Amino acid sequence: MASVNPEQDRADIQALLNAYVAAYNRLDDAELKRIDPAFDGIRQRALIRSVELRLQASIRVATDGQSAVLNATGTFNYVWNRERMPPTTPAQLTWNLRKVDGTRWVVAR
């Protein structure tokens, strides 16, 4: 078993979240699904010209370093293809994560 390093684990989980945010901002459904297998698609995607997702996360790593919980809140900032759509909506994300191969974090839900 790999040694427990909570700071590195939090950094690795933050990097996974950053990849998720980058994929959302690119409207990349396939990458979002790869990161989070439970992801069910970008809602109203056909109406979105562009989006900027911003999240602030709280990450709790278990004492054994093999599981973690991420809670994130933030905003979606949209540019729509249609008028009168809300430019900003709240964002919330909760992930249960587990470490695989002693080094890589994956979303387990």
C-alpha positions in Angstrom: 0.0 0.0 0.0 1.3 3.5 -0.8 2.0 5.9 2.0 -0.6 8.3 3.1 0.0 11.9 2.0 -3.1 14.0 2.5 -1.7 17.1 0.9 -0.7 15.3 -2.3 -4.1 13.5 -2.3 -5.9 16.8 -2.1 -3.7 18.3 -4.8 -4.4 15.2 -7.1 -8.2 15.5 -6.4 -8.1 19.2 -7.1 -6.3 18.5 -10.4 -9.2 16.0 -11.3 -11.7 18.7 -10.5 -9.7 21.2 -12.6 -9.8 18.8 -15.6 -13.6 18.5 -15.1 -14.1 22.3 -15.1 -11.9 22.6 -18.2 -13.9 19.9 -20.0 -17.2 21.6 -19.0 -15.9 25.0 -20.3 -15.1 23.3 -23.6 -18.6 21.6 -23.6 -16.8 18.2 -23.9 -19.4 15.7 -22.9 -17.1 12.7 -23.6 -14.4 14.0 -21.2 -16.9 14.8 -18.5 -18.3 11.3 -18.7 -14.8 9.8 -18.6 -14.0 11.8 -15.4 -17.4 11.2 -13.8 -19.2 8.1 -15.2 -22.5 9.3 -13.6 -22.4 12.5 -15.6 -25.6 12.6 -17.8 -24.8 15.4 -20.2 -24.8 19.2 -20.3 -28.4 20.4 -19.9 -29.7 22.7 -22.6 -26.4 22.3 -24.5 -28.0 23.2 -27.9 -28.8 26.7 -26.4 -25.3 27.4 -25.0 -22.9 29.4 -27.0 -20.3 29.3 -24.3 -20.0 28.6 -20.6 -17.6 29.3 -17.8 -17.8 27.0 -14.7 -16.2 28.2 -11.5 -16.0 26.0 -8.5 -14.6 26.2 -5.0 -14.0 22.8 -3.4 -13.8 21.3 0.0 -11.9 18.0 0.0 -11.9 15.5 2.9 -9.5 12.6 2.5 -10.0 9.5 4.7 -7.3 8.7 7.2 -6.3 5.6 5.3 -5.8 7.7 2.1 -7.9 5.4 0.0 -11.2 7.4 -0.2 -12.3 11.0 -0.2 -15.3 13.3 -0.5 -15.3 16.4 -2.6 -18.0 19.1 -2.2 -17.9 22.0 -4.5 -20.1 25.0 -5.1 -19.8 27.8 -7.6 -21.5 29.3 -10.7 -22.1 28.6 -14.3 -21.7 31.8 -16.4 -23.5 31.3 -19.7 -23.5 33.0 -23.1 -26.7 31.7 -24.7 -27.9 31.4 -28.3 -31.3 32.7 -27.2 -32.3 35.9 -25.3 -33.9 36.0 -21.9 -32.0 33.0 -20.5 -30.3 33.5 -17.1 -26.7 34.4 -17.5 -25.6 32.8 -14.2 -26.9 29.8 -12.3 -25.5 28.1 -9.2 -23.4 25.0 -9.5 -23.0 22.3 -6.9 -21.1 19.0 -7.1 -20.4 16.2 -4.7 -18.1 13.3 -5.5 -17.2 10.2 -3.5 -13.7 9.3 -4.7 -11.5 6.2 -4.3 -7.9 5.7 -5.1 -7.0 3.0 -7.6 -3.6 1.5 -8.2 -2.4 3.3 -5.1 -2.0 6.6 -7.0 -4.9 7.6 -9.2 -8.2 9.1 -7.9 -11.5 8.2 -9.6 -15.1 9.3 -9.0 -17.0 6.5 -7.4 -20.3 8.3 -6.5 
